[in-house]
Amino acid sequence: MKKIFLLLLLISIAFSAIPDGYYDTASGLSGTALKATLHSIIDGHTEYSYSYLWSALIYTDEDPNNSSNFILIYTGRSLSKTQAYPYWNREHSWPKSHGDFGDTPPAGTDMHHLRPCDVSVNGDRGNKDFDNGGTAHSEAIGCYYDSDSWEPRDEIKGDVARMMFYMEVRYEGDSGEPDLELVDYTGTSGPNLGKLSTLLAWHIQDPVSDFEQTRNDRVYGYQNNRNPFIDHPEYVSYIWGGETPDELSAPVAALATNIDSTSFTANWSAVSAATGYKLYVSENSGFTSYLSQYGPKLLTDTSETVTELTPETDYYYKLKAFDADSESAFSNVITVQTLEDTGSINPPDTGETHIETFANYTETGSSYNDGSFTGQDGSTWIYDQCRGDILINDETPCLGKGRTPTASITSGTISGGMATLSFQYKQAYSTNVSLDVFVNDVKMATLTSSDETGSIKESGTINVNINDDAVIKFIQSSSESGQVAIDNVSWTSYPVSIEAVIPETFYVGEAYPNPFNPSSTLPLELNRDEYIKITLLDILGNEHSKLFEGIMTAGTHKIKVDGKDLATGVYLIRIQNMHGSLMKKVLLLK
């Protein structure tokens, strides 16, 4: 069960992005005022044990080109997730002797500065300050060191600098925590670390990368706090560079929603005093060219549906706020991949409506508990850190705030597709509400409301447009927002006549055993010869291996999934023919 819990945690954090309003209180600030405000935003994160980091860091530092591997910080080496000590160790980028925090929470286990590292390189770096120069390291190519300083390779100089800026702002001596400070010399002692002027230069030399931004998102999924200098690199110059922000702050781009094969909806936070926004959309991360109308497109809303796109293609968007006299800096960049074109259709006007009233939800008291119940669709629903005394209509689950694990409710697998989704929700106490709604691990909406305790609200219609199996998940993701009760979850399915399924030319059974180790078998029966492609995907949809492609003859077949080189996790077997595709989920436990 412990392995399954860790796996579910990884799935739930896969798409954690900047929450709406996360940096609103920092808008327009600079100097000590900005530093103090950022400290209050990122203070008090969710803590984990030092031993837990073995499993967490291989996910936060996952190799973007091979999801079975992770990256070691100073060498850049890609190492299999199945490798354990002594192949790698947990590097305290801010050495624990520079603050006397050991391996204990919060500073000693803070994932924003804990990184996977080669054991021998970890030993050579030791507790040295950061600065340029020294002897070239024989194993960590591009790194240099002397008796009291360490220079990382060029590709991560900015990463290191922004981790150190985070540590100084996060740890200010509150409640017995260390009071960390960056200084402009090496050979430091106590809670000091150098060299500040070098770190500021590295920050400019090496801008934020996609890997760094993804890591920030994933650490936030665990700790519920972010590195603000990755999300807003300009904060560095506002605190340590003597600069002041423009009159308009940069908007924060949010995760795209309503993603299909030819369109998606771009989202971003509102900026006070802005009269509009400039949205830039490109097919390349460097924004050297733009989609037609989006170089930029001037808008007044905080969302825009981008259409006429190519299936299975990466797109990128960012934006600026503007008024009559000025414009802001750029926002962060959001990456979106359009879906495969499998003949998906717009939500139909007809189709069955389904409702979950939580009639079988058994919690009644004020204690937060984990558990499961049978939904009215017959599947098993799972809840984490929910209570039962805040009612809407009879039995009502209420998601807690700032819970560990994060409060959530997850449906079972819903068949028949999902066109639209809606529900009721109620703020339990006098704190604003922020509730994320996911379908198949893709965020469809974030429901927010101000301090209106006890008021029952309608989510409105959320367009889902998934014509395959679906799983709904509600997450109370922010410790800053309050408890929220939900009830009367309603969704529409697709009519059977237009449901996108593979014609009955073959039958696919359930994989067995499942969970499995080391192998599982998927039964497949064809009633005619035809082209078949079978691939194994990870939970994020990345193709891991091809199990079969070609003309498969009529008859009974057994497709084997070999897990000996795979890491523990959920995998998807995708079966395609000329008419469509379907997927089967398998779970590898080692």
C-alpha positions, -999 to +999 in steps of 0.1 A: +000+000+000+029+024+007+041+020-029+007+027-042+004+058-021+037+072-034+026+064-069-007+082-065+012+112-050+034+113-081+004+112-104-013+140-085+016+164-087+025+158-124+008+190-135+013+214-106+017+249-120+016+285-105-017+290-087-037+321-097-028+350-074+003+332-059+025+363-063-002+390-062+010+405-028+045+410-043+033+431-072+051+465-075+075+458-046+113+459-045+142+457-019+135+445+016+097+449+012+098+424-018+121+400+001+098+400+032+067+395+011+083+366-009+093+350+024+057+351+037+045+335+004+070+306+004+073+301+042+059+271+060+061+245+032+050+209+036+079+189+050+093+155+043+118+132+059+154+130+045+149+093+036+118+102+015+140+123-008+154+091-024+121+086-042+111+123-046+143+135-063+143+110-091+110+125-101+118+162-096+150+158-116+137+134-142+155+133-175+132+151-200+145+128-228+141+095-209+114+092-182+131+061-168+162+082-159+170+113-138+198+139-141+227+143-117+233+180-111+271+187-115+280+160-141+247+162-161+248+124-162+215+106-169+211+077-144+185+050-143+158+055-116+165+019-104+201+029-094+206+035-057+234+045-034+265+044-039+258+056-075+243+089-063+237+109-032+215+138-020+234+171-025+227+200-001+234+228-026+233+251+004+257+231+026+241+220+058+272+231+078+264+267+066+234+270+088+237+240+111+205+224+099+217+188+093+193+164+075+163+176+094+133+195+081+126+221+070+160+233+055+177+199+056+150+183+034+139+213+013+138+199-023+143+234-038+180+230-029+184+192-026+196+177-059+208+142-070+246+141-073+274+116-081+287+104-047+324+112-055+315+147-069+293+153-039+323+146-016+346+169-036+322+198-035+317+193+002+307+226+019+325+249-005+311+283-014+302+291-051+327+311-071+346+310-105+379+294-110+401+266-097+412+232-109+391+214-136+373+184-121+381+151-137+346+136-135+323+166-135+334+181-168+330+219-168+332+222-130+362+238-112+372+239-076+398+251-051+402+249-014+371+270-006+350+274-037+331+254-064+322+264-099+294+243-115+292+237-153+278+266-174+245+248-181+234+250-144+251+282-131+218+300-131+200+270-115+225+271-087+222+309-082+184+308-081+185+279-055+207+300-033+185+331-037+155+310-027+173+297+004+182+332+017+146+344+013+130+312+026+150+310+058+149+341+080+153+326+115+115+321+121+104+296+148+139+282+154+147+278+116+181+289+104+187+325+093+206+321+060+225+350+043+244+353+010+277+372+014+302+385-012+332+365-001+343+328+001+356+308+030+325+316+049+313+302+083+281+300+102+249+305+082+266+326+055+273+314+019+292+331-009+298+345-033+268+368-039+283+389-068+292+357-087+258+342-082+242+374-095+264+371-126+255+334-131+218+343-128+222+366-159+245+342-177+222+312-175+185+321-179+157+298-166+154+266-187+124+243-193+140+217-171+143+242-142+107+254-146+094+218-147+114+210-116+099+240-098+064+228-107+071+193-094+087+205-061+056+227-056+035+196-061+053+181-030+060+211-008+033+236-018+058+264-022+077+276-052+111+292-060+100+327-069+132+334-088+124+308-114+089+320-119+099+357-118+137+361-126+133+399-124+128+396-087+166+391-084+174+426-097+146+440-076+161+426-043+199+426-049+203+448-080+188+481-068+162+481-096+125+488-092+097+471-111+078+488-139+045+503-130+028+472-143+038+438-129+041+408-153+011+385-155+015+349-145+007+325-173-013+295-160-017+259-173-036+256-206-071+240-204-095+224-229-067+208-249-076+188-279-060+179-312-064+213-329-069+238-301-063+248-264-073+276-241-044+298-228-049+312-193-033+339-171-037+360-140-052+395-141-028+424-135-042+453-115-043+486-135-037+468-168-060+478-197-051+447-218-027+419-225-004+409-254-004+371-260+024+355-279+021+320-292+048+301-310+058+266-322+093+271-307+104+278-272+127+306-283+097+325-298+117+333-330+084+331-349+048+333-340+014+318-350-006+341-372-023+368-352-002+359-321+029+380-325+013+394-303-025+394-302-041+422-280-067+410-256-087+422-226-098+389-211-076+365-190-080+336-214-079+329-251-088+298-272-061+292-298-075+272-328-064+257-361-034+239-346-016+207-357-022+175-337+005+161-315+026+193-317+043+214-289+032+250-286+044+278-263+028+309-250+037+339-229+023+374-225+027+410-213+003+433-195-001+469-208-018+502-202-019+535-221+017+544-211+037+513-205+039+475-206+051+449-182+079+423-185+071+390-200+053+363-180+066+328-175+063+305-205+037+276-207+042+246-229+012+228-244+011+196-265-020+191-286-036+157-286-035+130-311-062+133-338-084+102-331-116+116-347-126+135-316-158+155-318-173+186-301-194+180-270-228+167-283-262+183-276-275+149-265-262+120-244-268+107-209-264+128-179-248+112-148-247+125-112-227+117-081-245+129-049-220+112-025-248+091-010-224+064-001-198+088+015-196+077+051-176+105+069-198+126+092-175+142+117-150+171+118-118+149+116-100+147+083-097+111+071-087+090+040-109+064+026-130+051-003-167+045-012-187+031-041-200+059-063-234+059-079-217+050-112-206+018-096-169+026-095-146+031-064-141+068-055-111+077-033-108+106-009-078+120+010-080+143+040-117+150+038-143+156+066-181+152+065-197+178+087-200+207+061-232+198+043-247+209+010-272+181+003-269+154+029-236+135+026-210+160+014-171+156+014-152+187+025-115+190+014-091+202+041-066+230+037-028+225+040-032+188+046-005+161+041-012+144+017-029+172-002-067+169+002-084+154-029-113+133-042-108+110-072-134+091-091-131+057-105-128+051-142-158+066-160-167+050-193-187+064-221-166+096-225-172+130-209-185+160-227-191+185-199-187+185-161-203+206-134-209+206-096-218+226-065-193+238-039-194+257-006-168+276+013-166+261+048-149+288+067-137+324+063-108+318+039-109+322+001-115+291-020-092+277-046-102+243-060-084+226-090-105+203-112-086+176-132-098+151-158-073+124-167-046+144-148-051+175-170-063+206-152-097+217-167-104+246-143-096+263-110-127+274-091-121+304-068-143+325-045-138+352-020-147+351+017-184+341+015-187+315+042-216+290+037-227+302+003-235+274-021-221+281-056-223+265-090-192+256-109-208+264-142-203+241-173-167+229-177-161+216-213-141+184-210-145+169-245-129+134-238-144+106-257-125+078-239-124+066-203-122+095-178-111+100-142-122+131-123-100+146-095-107+175-072-076+190-054-074+216-027-039+225-037-031+257-019-025+260+018-035+297+014-071+288+005-097+273+028-117+242+032-142+236+004-172+211+003-184+197-031-216+179-040-239+169-069-211+163-094-227+160-129-213+150-162-226+142-197-214+113-217-213+108-255-242+091-272-232+055-280-238+061-317-209+086-319-186+074-291-151+071-304-142+034-299-124+009-321-149-011-342-156-047-331-128-061-353-110-072-322-114-077-285-089-065-259-090-081-224-075-070-192-037-073-186-027-100-161-013-100-136-020-064-127-002-050-107+028-069-121+065-077-116+084-084-137+060-090-167+023-088-176+003-102-206-024-084-225-049-108-244-059-096-278-083-114-303-088-103-339-116-115-362-097-105-393-062-096-405-054-059-401-028-033-392-022-030-355+002-008-335+007-013-298+029+010-277+038+014-241+035+049-226+043+064-193+017+081-172+025+115-189+019+100-223+055+097-234+062+066-255+085+042-238+086+013-262+068-003-292+053-037-284+040-044-320+034-027-353+023-043-385-003-066-400-016-089-373-034-121-383-069-131-372-069-151-340-058-150-304-026-131-294-008-124-262+011-091-259+039-092-233+050-062-213+085-067-199+091-046-168+126-056-159+141-023-172+112-001-160+108+019-129+079+014-105+049+033-118+017+034-139+020+026-176-005+027-205-007+002-232-021+019-263-037-003-291-044+014-324-059+003-357-069+023-388-101+034-371-091+046-336-073+036-304-079+026-268-057+022-238-053-002-209-036+008-176-011-014-159+008-009-126+044-021-121+054-025-084+090-035-077 
